[in-house]
Amino acid sequence: MQFRPASLAVPALAFLTTAFFPCESRAYPTVEGQPRYVIITGDALAASFQPLADWKTQTGLPAVVRRMSDVIAAHPVAWDDAERVRLEIRDAWQAGAQWVLLGGGIGVVPHRYAHSTFFGGKDLLTDLYFQCLDGNWDADGDHVFGEGFLDAGNPGDNADLVPEVWLGRAPVLTPAEADRFVAKTLQYERTPAGDYEHVSLECAEVLFPQDWDPTLPPTLDGAELVEPLLPYFDLHPALQVTRLYENFQDPRWRPGALRENRASVLDALNLGSNQTLIVGRGFIHNLSVGSGTLDESDFLGLTNGSRLQSLRILGSTAAQFDSGGIGVAALLAPAGGAASVVGGSDLEFPTSARFMMIEYYRLIYQDGVSAQGEAMARSPVLLLPFTSFDSVNRWSVMTQLLLGDPELRTWTGPLRTLTVSHADKAFVIDTGFDVIVRADAAPIEGARVAAWSAGQFLGVAITDAAGAARVPIHPAGRGSFRLTVTASAARPFEESVRVVGSPRMRRPVAQAPVAGGVGYMDYDGVESQEEIEIPPRAIRSGAVAGEKSASGRAALEASIPARLALRVCGPQPVAGALELELSLRSAAPARLEVLDLAGRSLASRDLTGVGPGTVTLRLDSTARLAPGLYWLRLTQNGRDARARMLVLH
């Protein structure tokens, strides 16, 4: 069964009205530019996660590590530490963050349980609390979180279930476990094995009846959940798909399925498969695979080495992290296992979970949304209208967890080798560095190119249809910077580029000044009377005649938002009028656009002379939008900020 978003074709927006309100912004620690990736972890684990933050920054996602002690100190007024973490993530999101990694399990980074009355009632472990930042997860003030609508007298907690950030969790407890998690993440992302990324493994048993008699037809076969994925895999002809089914001879299946049992599944896992899906019954510490069972020790003992899995398990409590479990075991396996695990924190109901699973793989293999945190967060979008009250849908959405880096991108076939053409050196006065990115002699569009020099600058650009990009750089002196290029289905490219003095630059001569002016000497030793041109960025405050006083400048600067930002006001989904909050750094022209999930611009409005400061805009024509998920994009001076908007009628 295919699960596709509704059509997103819409007419242009009718009109935007603006109003101005003062804004008090919270300063958020950043790494040279907007913070795009935030890791929150225990104080003792911060050093272990720093190499991952450094890698993200090097690839063009400025990253920071926030210690729990800093999070607690920054938010003294809160119900508990879990709320403090949510407030911290909200601050980061408002400052431009898009990706969040909770770097710790129980007792290291707080967790949250959401209460459900479905299936007899239960408190469900959910990280959705930390990524859905609108709404109120405790609207009735009873500190029972995430309650759904029951009736007019029990309206629930108004919990918004539309994510603002893409989020994952590293369920580690010690520095040694954190080191292992980071090493495996970097292995998968930075130095992939290169010989297995085209290997896909799908395993499925008969789910009902539990004691299936092969002479009788199944009530629900796990293979029914796997077969709809095959057309998406077919879009990648080099993908090698192995299917292990308990009911492998059923004529309903595409030919080629093999028998599933304990030995066949364990052998395939130890051999190493990149994308791995297991559909089976189980509960926390074990998983049924046909007539056999895999337990926690089997996953902890996997020996697939550097052929790390992107593992998804449907049907058991595979991704819960409050009492061990098979997902945590696979993630922390010392000799192999998984780089990431997607699954439920509690029981999974195939009738509902199957739709999210199918959409997850469609997003990755058809739409190219390979980042697992984004694909997982977007996969339940069409179930959200049915989650306001307690039901199987609300349960399923609440319990989905990602154990792993949310920006980890599933490989979808053999890795491409990038060829990056560029000058052999850069000059101190350069403001840009030109590159052309190709693979197999063809230009690569959409590659992310980053020039990074620790403590000096971070420049990022995206290649165009010709594979070309001009990366902004501002070297402070001679030395070098790290050029890093990442693209879908490609091994990352890394190279050091020298920064040298430019022949065009002049430096003052210490002795024997030239008559009639200041003497300057070229770096090659030739004297000149030309004066060096100071770039505008080098002019310090107060150096320009007629500038405001220091106190006036301070007041002006304090009123200007720290960075470009865009936020949807109020809970989602939305219907009818919608208010947006924009933070503009200057009065320069800005542009607001509505994009579909493929990045196509559906409508736009130019904003001129409305900054600097915080602006609220009223969007009156959401009724003209087809139901679905949209991007809102604000651009100004070459920077952009985004927010997601879910529209329902």
Steps between C-alpha positions, in 0.01 A plus 500: 500500500649831400481789741548831324455862605203683356552722198678820595416709192348828621432847365710793612439652842243772497670736736719560802448773761772608738509635853795578723556390857806528726694179554715384788744244362703250702865476407596149394858373470601451139791388288578770243163531337157369583497191725353230278580193709476477880617216724367497856682262732620439853805691618712184518422411136554841338858425395389174338243676281728787394656307205150452356426872541830582330413277204158657460655847507764396247229379260312830519265446794626722782468282810518556875514268801287614793561350845207421723639726772483793257149403391379487861665832586349668194143399593448531876120527468368164380310202634792259459818444302309352205317830461833683527636294211188579295542873573867475400408334171240770439768767553729319258223463241412869522870574447502293181567141611353224286654182643509383864677201653416406859832351607405272784261239631312478828675701772720693256255698285137524622217308339125547493203265522170594332182351642262304280164348590513275194552124539419507870703813576875547524777757529693495171868586472518772232762740367231681304468727805843645422448565129141628484554844647166670444195433715495394864567144609350570844215739427290380796790545740480155659854404389366197317637580158373460146142401583266477202145629464238290682193725516400861564578457867837339429643682199855374552829688494497671159821318408617606154637195316656681201881504542693825485840328504638168382607307810677180599634352823827331588394272791847493658583505870880510524786674317602164353151448352492858372840453336373182331183670378694793353761272340229291330315810381819644349582162348165490320498865391862598452686178410238252375619148422428545129413139416153447646301824460299333221392211728146503643355234733127455572386237751135420581317230689132414517363736764157344554420238602801491729528121480456485126433166336659502149204296372265791579489852354636775730273766643776764466834424341792736563591458132185699419676799657825446310377436145362858452856627552640320198386758238697765690807278512458440126572869443862414587596225252835431667331420830538135600190400700490178702161397641473240777137400564364235732223439244747533213316280247176699495414576133391852596863605538740605230719200411833464676409501870701262721416317824518698823622331816740584780809379314425674168423835666803488729731405213371789288540749787856389566588519130394865499207671329471875469122548519342232720133447587366231734124452543426269792346457843701562812529699817802709604760224542411257220365485147327215324635403157284222363528192720803641684587796721780756516571647842694794633826307514470411130478866400778603739721229354458588130827481306428696181790739576500820295197387297269679740123477462226759477266273692121525524297254706121490489285296735686504831614751760830521319596865545411557864804603705384505863594136573755378249344332198594357161520841330748635754696175477528527120605863525773431757624168360882529521581289191231619261126542538317816402581867448134586562179331611143606422213333680238525771550579866204276578275250326450568131172444321564400136164635381622853580880475512516352149393831344777693672754233408402499131505879487841503671652286224315689226649825625851355498496301178258704286518856629866493599437601863789285618557664842340254738379754756318699234355194327375356829346830614322552167374143463187534722379827344173362363422319826518822699139607432393182684718546808313762702322229699646182647509232236736258332621785278594727789671208675698413187613857432596558865714187531719533188863557599829549318807376683779669308615817331194669346711629211641155417409437137405152386715382211276391212749329273869480407692806607602755242849650502498879488745691282543855628676754280637816658803728511801354680508787748300794632618852580466693823280768345266255322133515589399190306640167385369340180449126466341264247371163624460199272451125526568273204567817294144625562435819700344452843222740594413551866837401647588685821843662488656633820823688560592478867787644697473453876457829681502705180215431260242259369370550148231280345353484149281263296597399147277602210393293199849535355655367819647843576505683832677805637574450868529821705833522682672777697847375597656695785853407396721241342442135580243257365134403517315171468289462186225239551239395245203275577233376259238228488629147435859626498802451720589835665784694342756665729808701409722763655538825301790739557441869570784723383572872474362652181728675248241778497542576869732771631674528833662814651876544475643548849789720388572754222141617429425601146480877451148640478320211665518183701731241349358153432682195373352211303553157649739439213712801615390771250439844652178691431315806624157331482313467826342167589121499473334404828197273451183632665500206740834621641366844606437493873211673676577866565746532213257675267445876530156604620426160656264481796636514853609176669186494715278567199669225302459259789129572526459460125695174490306361795172548311619308194436124502810283526423327170240444232214287634150389403237346726138390467304650788261269682438125479479295185326368290360833382179584320406847378708802602856446621745731674874484435778663703801622300828623649684723251857617544473812283276704274636321195238345268372163618284236338245258645408187304274197536669182375372150449693203638696469177627858546284655225395859565119521500458861606718789612493854632779758496548691824674835468605734778328314784810424709700492710309347788221252552208503257174311517322414178147376459449236234132516408483253215596161645152384399627505142771248584434131455525304827860396562842603628676809364825688547503873568830664400623847591809633318701817553856592404583150382384332823182304551278375782230236472194375684253221432127548468237225505173609339165331559147602402 
